[in-house]
Amino acid sequence: MNPLWEDGQEEVAVYEAEQKVDGEIRRFVYTQATAKEEFNQQYNVRTDSLERKDIFPVMRLTQLYSMPGTAYPHHAQATLFFRRDQPVVLHKLTASVQEWAGNVFKAILDDGLQYQQAYTSYHDGQGSGQRVLRHNVLFEDALPYTLRSLDFARRPSFPAAVYELQLTNQASRPTLYQAQVRVEEGAPTDTPDPAWRVRVTLTDARQNQYWFAKAYPNVLLRRTTWDGRTLWLKQVSRRAAQLSSTPAAPDSVTTPSASATVVKG
């Protein structure tokens, strides 16, 4: 496992984002943070004490944004965790969306045999409840992290069961796609820096694409989806991992390309 993630810092990637809502393109800032943490088994959360005997390392992926709305902004945040040595297997996920009309919350936990999902929604026909989801699957929310673990140079192509996005304002049973994942050389015009392109074909009519930098740690440079959600990397930084709500300011800035800035804390 690469020692980059053992330095107590987190990677913070900031994107220019677009999403089509009711036929209108809305533009906003989307942030994704990746860091190593220590969990304890008793509470299955980040531990406050490293003296405990039940701690284990995880990787945290946080995704958050606020999107302009007609009357009130749409706030969303998802936090995903993976055991440090298992980047493909989701360990835990929480996702929440706050809108003018109400809140939607979802939590997914791996019990070792299957995924247990709890949810609460303001939509009629959904309300609050629990359900069981299949194990040995991927989650669309996790792909910006999980796909980074691919051996890109081998250009793998393989089938994968993928649950649809959880960071949404709906809490109905998620669609499970029988997808095809394929790695290709990114075209020079696709991104400012050399990249691998990963196509995730969900159905014949639905395809998402991800561009990852060729240089380690293979940061996500760009994303497009079948339903009009796009991300373009604006800036990526490494800074002290945030264990509280107090923001950390970057120290210095270097610019590897015209469109993306790397900030090193």
C-alpha positions in Angstrom: 0.0 0.0 0.0 1.4 3.4 -1.0 2.9 5.4 1.9 1.4 8.6 0.4 -1.8 7.9 2.5 0.2 7.4 5.7 1.3 11.1 6.1 -1.8 12.3 8.1 -3.0 14.5 5.3 -6.0 14.3 3.0 -6.4 14.9 -0.7 -9.0 17.6 -1.4 -10.1 17.8 -5.1 -12.3 20.7 -6.1 -14.3 20.4 -9.3 -16.4 22.7 -11.6 -19.7 20.8 -11.8 -22.8 20.9 -14.0 -26.0 19.0 -13.6 -29.2 19.2 -15.6 -32.3 19.7 -13.4 -35.8 20.1 -15.0 -34.2 20.8 -18.3 -31.9 23.6 -16.9 -28.1 23.4 -16.5 -27.0 24.3 -13.0 -23.4 25.1 -12.2 -21.7 24.7 -8.8 -18.6 23.6 -7.0 -18.2 19.9 -6.1 -15.6 18.8 -3.5 -14.2 15.3 -2.9 -11.8 14.5 -0.1 -9.8 11.3 0.4 -7.9 10.3 3.5 -6.8 7.4 5.7 -8.4 7.1 9.1 -8.5 4.6 12.0 -11.8 3.0 13.0 -12.7 1.1 16.1 -14.8 -2.1 15.9 -17.0 -1.2 18.8 -18.7 1.8 17.2 -17.5 1.4 13.6 -16.4 5.0 13.5 -13.2 7.0 13.6 -11.5 6.3 16.9 -10.5 9.0 19.3 -7.9 6.8 20.9 -5.1 4.9 19.2 -4.5 2.9 22.4 -7.6 0.8 21.8 -7.1 -2.9 20.8 -9.9 -3.0 18.3 -8.8 -0.4 15.7 -8.4 -1.0 12.0 -7.4 1.3 9.1 -9.9 2.6 6.6 -10.0 5.1 3.7 -12.6 7.8 3.8 -14.1 9.4 0.7 -16.2 12.5 1.3 -18.3 14.1 -1.5 -20.2 17.4 -1.0 -21.8 20.2 -2.9 -24.4 22.9 -2.8 -26.4 23.4 -6.0 -28.4 26.5 -6.7 -32.2 26.1 -6.8 -35.2 28.2 -7.7 -36.1 29.0 -4.1 -33.5 27.3 -1.9 -30.1 25.7 -2.6 -29.8 21.9 -2.7 -27.2 20.6 -0.2 -25.7 17.1 -0.5 -23.0 15.1 1.2 -21.9 11.5 1.1 -19.2 9.8 3.2 -17.9 6.4 2.2 -15.5 4.2 4.0 -13.4 1.2 2.7 -11.0 -1.0 4.7 -7.5 0.2 3.9 -6.6 -3.0 2.0 -10.0 -3.5 0.2 -10.6 -0.5 -2.1 -13.3 -2.4 -4.0 -15.5 -3.4 -1.1 -17.6 -0.7 0.4 -17.5 -0.9 4.2 -19.9 1.9 5.1 -21.8 4.8 3.4 -24.0 7.6 4.6 -25.7 10.1 2.2 -27.9 13.1 2.9 -29.7 15.7 0.8 -31.4 18.8 2.2 -34.0 20.6 0.0 -36.7 23.2 0.5 -39.3 20.4 0.7 -37.4 18.1 3.2 -34.5 15.9 3.8 -33.5 12.5 2.5 -31.0 10.3 4.4 -29.5 6.8 3.6 -27.0 4.6 5.4 -25.5 1.4 4.1 -23.5 -1.0 6.2 -21.7 -4.2 5.3 -22.6 -7.0 7.7 -20.2 -9.4 6.0 -22.9 -11.3 4.1 -25.0 -8.5 2.6 -25.5 -4.8 2.8 -28.1 -3.4 5.2 -29.6 -0.1 4.1 -31.6 2.2 6.3 -33.4 5.3 4.8 -35.7 8.2 5.6 -37.4 10.3 2.9 -39.9 13.1 2.7 -41.5 11.6 -0.5 -44.8 9.8 -0.4 -44.4 6.1 -1.0 -40.9 6.1 0.5 -41.0 7.3 4.1 -38.6 5.5 6.5 -37.5 1.9 6.4 -34.8 -0.7 5.9 -33.9 -3.1 3.1 -31.2 -5.6 2.2 -28.9 -5.0 -0.8 -26.8 -7.5 -2.6 -23.2 -8.1 -1.6 -20.2 -8.4 -4.0 -21.3 -5.3 -5.9 -20.0 -1.8 -6.7 -21.7 1.5 -5.9 -21.7 4.4 -8.4 -20.8 6.8 -5.5 -17.7 4.8 -4.8 -16.3 4.6 -8.4 -14.2 7.8 -8.2 -12.2 5.9 -5.5 -12.6 2.3 -6.4 -11.6 2.7 -10.0 -8.3 4.3 -8.9 -7.2 0.9 -7.7 -7.2 -0.5 -11.3 -4.0 -1.6 -13.0 -4.7 0.9 -15.8 -1.7 -0.1 -17.9 -3.2 -3.6 -18.4 -6.3 -1.9 -19.9 -8.7 -4.3 -18.1 -12.2 -4.9 -19.3 -14.7 -6.8 -17.0 -18.4 -7.1 -16.0 -19.5 -5.7 -12.7 -22.8 -5.3 -10.8 -23.2 -1.6 -9.9 -25.8 0.0 -7.7 -27.0 3.4 -9.0 -26.1 6.7 -7.3 -27.1 7.0 -3.6 -26.4 10.7 -3.2 -29.9 11.7 -4.5 -33.1 13.1 -3.2 -34.9 9.7 -3.6 -34.9 6.7 -1.3 -36.5 4.0 -3.5 -34.9 0.6 -4.0 -31.7 1.4 -6.0 -31.4 0.0 -9.5 -28.7 -2.7 -9.9 -27.0 -2.5 -13.2 -25.2 -5.4 -14.9 -22.4 -3.1 -16.1 -19.3 -3.4 -18.3 -16.1 -1.6 -17.2 -13.4 -0.9 -19.7 -10.1 1.0 -19.5 -8.8 2.9 -22.5 -6.1 5.4 -23.3 -7.5 8.9 -22.9 -7.5 11.1 -26.0 -5.1 14.1 -25.7 -8.0 16.4 -26.2 -10.1 14.9 -23.4 -8.0 16.3 -20.5 -5.1 18.8 -20.0 -2.9 16.1 -18.6 -2.3 12.5 -19.8 -5.2 10.3 -18.5 -6.8 6.9 -18.6 -10.4 6.8 -19.6 -12.7 4.3 -17.9 -16.0 3.6 -19.5 -18.8 2.2 -17.3 -21.6 1.0 -19.5 -24.7 0.5 -17.4 -27.0 -0.3 -20.3 -27.0 0.1 -24.0 -28.3 3.7 -23.5 -26.5 4.6 -20.3 -22.8 5.1 -20.0 -20.6 7.0 -17.5 -17.0 8.0 -18.3 -14.2 8.7 -15.9 -10.8 10.2 -16.7 -7.9 9.5 -14.2 -4.5 11.0 -14.3 -1.8 8.6 -15.4 0.5 9.7 -12.7 0.0 8.3 -9.2 -2.2 8.8 -7.2 -4.4 8.8 -10.4 -6.6 11.7 -9.4 -10.0 11.9 -11.1 -9.6 14.7 -13.7 -13.1 14.6 -15.3 -16.4 12.7 -15.3 -19.4 12.6 -17.5 -22.6 10.7 -16.9 -25.5 9.5 -19.0 -27.9 11.8 -17.2 -25.9 15.1 -17.6 -23.7 15.3 -14.5 -20.2 16.5 -15.3 -17.1 17.2 -13.3 -13.9 19.0 -14.3 -11.0 19.2 -11.9 -10.2 22.7 -10.9 -7.8 22.2 -8.0 -6.3 19.4 -6.0 -4.5 19.8 -2.7 -3.0 17.8 0.2 -3.5 19.3 3.6 -3.8 18.3 7.2 -6.8 15.9 7.5 -9.8 17.6 9.0 -10.9 16.0 12.2 -13.1 19.0 13.1 -15.1 21.6 11.3 -12.3 24.1 11.3 -11.0 24.6 7.7 -7.3 24.5 6.9 -5.7 27.0 4.5 -3.2 25.7 2.0 0.4 26.9 2.2 1.7 26.9 -1.4 0.4 26.5 -4.9 1.9 24.9 -8.0 0.2 24.7 -11.4 0.9 21.6 -13.6 -1.6 22.7 -16.3 -3.8 25.5 -17.4 -7.0 24.1 -16.0 -6.0 22.3 -12.8 -4.0 23.6 -9.8 -2.2 21.3 -7.3 -1.9 22.8 -3.8 0.5 21.1 -1.4 0.0 21.6 2.3 
